[in-house]
């Protein structure tokens, strides 16, 4: 039984690792700029649909302010 415990624990850590992954503030800003080209005004961490997201405000070259939500775990645009 003890022989199986270490490999099982190692497997659980490897499987759970992506759940701990989190993109940085800079990565969230870059992802938002790919969606709405312009200058980033602010980047704040918050929640949407009970999951952590980065809320990125971008001002476009036309002067429009857009709010882009970026999933904090995957880096994908939310909604």
N, C-alpha and C positions, 0 to 999 in steps of 0.2 A: 504493500500500500504506500509506504514512504517513497518508493521509487517513482510512483506516478504523481506525487504531489508537486515536486519541483517543475516538471514539464507542464503540468496543468496550470500552475501559477504563471509560468512564463507565457503560455498561450493566452491566458486571460489578459495579461498586461499588453500584449501585442494587439489583441482584438480591441481593447478599450482605448488604445493610444489615439486613434482618430477623434474620439469624443473629446479629448483634451486639446486638440489642435485649435488654434485661434489665429485668425489673420491679424496683422498689425494695423494700426491707425493709418500708416502710409500705404499699405496694400489696399485698404478700403478706399482711400482717396483715389488711388490709381484706377481701381475698378469702377468707381463712380465717374471718373473722367472719360473712361472708354464709352460710357453710356451717354453722358452729357458733356461734350467738350466745353471747356471754360476753366475759370479759376475757382479753386476750392476755397470756400469761406470758412467752413467749420466742419469738424468731425467729432461726433459724440457717440458714446456707447449707450444703448438703451434696449428696450424689449419690444418685439412685435410678435403677436400670436404666441406669446409665452416662450419665445426663444431670443437669445441675444443677437442684436444687430448693431451695425454702425450706421448712424444717421449722418449723411454727408450732404452739406449744402454747397451747391455749385452755381456760380453766376455765369451764364452763357455770354458769348460775344454780343448778343442782341440785348443784353441787360436783364434777361429773365432769370429769376432765382428758382432753381429746381432742387428738390429734396430727394435724394436717392438712398434707399435702404439696402445695405449690404449684409448678408448673412455672416455673422462673426465666425462661424465654424468653417463654412465652405468658400466664402468669398463671392458667392453668387448674388445677383440682384434679386431682391425680394419684391414680389408683387409686380 
